[in-house]
């Protein structure tokens, strides 16, 4: 993995995380703004892919608890 910056996104509706390049998150956000739309994903962190993966793993028990 490169040193590219990644976004850690959380979806309340889907009860899941998503990791993508930060540039993609910004581009999608601008698109939603132009279209006057929203989405369910909330930015909860950014950094290296490895750091965002660790954060998702650390927070995953909360999602599992919510499924029960």
C-alpha positions in Angstrom: 0.0 0.0 0.0 1.2 3.5 -0.7 1.3 6.4 1.7 -1.9 7.7 0.1 -4.5 9.1 2.5 -7.6 7.1 3.0 -11.0 7.8 4.5 -12.8 5.6 7.1 -16.5 6.0 6.5 -19.4 4.7 8.6 -22.9 3.9 7.4 -25.7 3.9 10.0 -28.1 2.4 7.5 -25.9 -0.5 6.5 -24.1 -0.7 9.9 -20.7 -1.0 8.2 -17.5 0.7 7.5 -16.0 1.6 4.1 -12.4 2.6 3.4 -11.6 4.6 0.2 -9.0 7.1 -0.9 -9.7 10.5 0.6 -9.6 12.1 -2.8 -12.6 9.9 -3.8 -14.5 10.9 -0.6 -14.0 14.6 -1.5 -15.0 14.2 -5.1 -18.2 12.3 -4.1 -19.0 14.9 -1.5 -18.6 17.7 -4.0 -20.9 15.7 -6.4 -23.5 15.4 -3.7 -23.3 19.1 -3.0 -23.8 20.0 -6.7 -26.8 17.6 -6.9 -28.2 18.8 -3.6 -28.2 15.3 -2.2 -26.9 13.5 0.8 -25.7 10.0 1.5 -25.5 7.8 4.6 -21.8 7.6 4.9 -20.1 9.7 7.5 -16.3 10.4 7.6 -15.0 9.2 10.9 -11.3 9.2 10.2 -8.5 9.6 7.7 -4.9 8.5 7.4 -3.0 5.6 6.0 -4.9 2.5 4.8 -3.4 0.5 7.6 -4.4 3.0 10.3 -8.0 3.1 9.0 -8.2 -0.6 8.8 -7.0 -0.8 12.5 -9.5 1.9 13.5 -12.3 -0.1 11.8 -11.2 -3.3 13.6 -11.1 -1.4 16.9 -14.6 0.0 16.4 -16.2 -3.1 14.8 -17.4 -4.5 18.2 -19.8 -1.5 18.3 -21.3 -2.5 15.0 -21.6 -6.2 16.1 -23.4 -5.1 19.3 -25.9 -3.1 17.3 -26.7 -6.1 15.1 -27.9 -8.1 18.1 
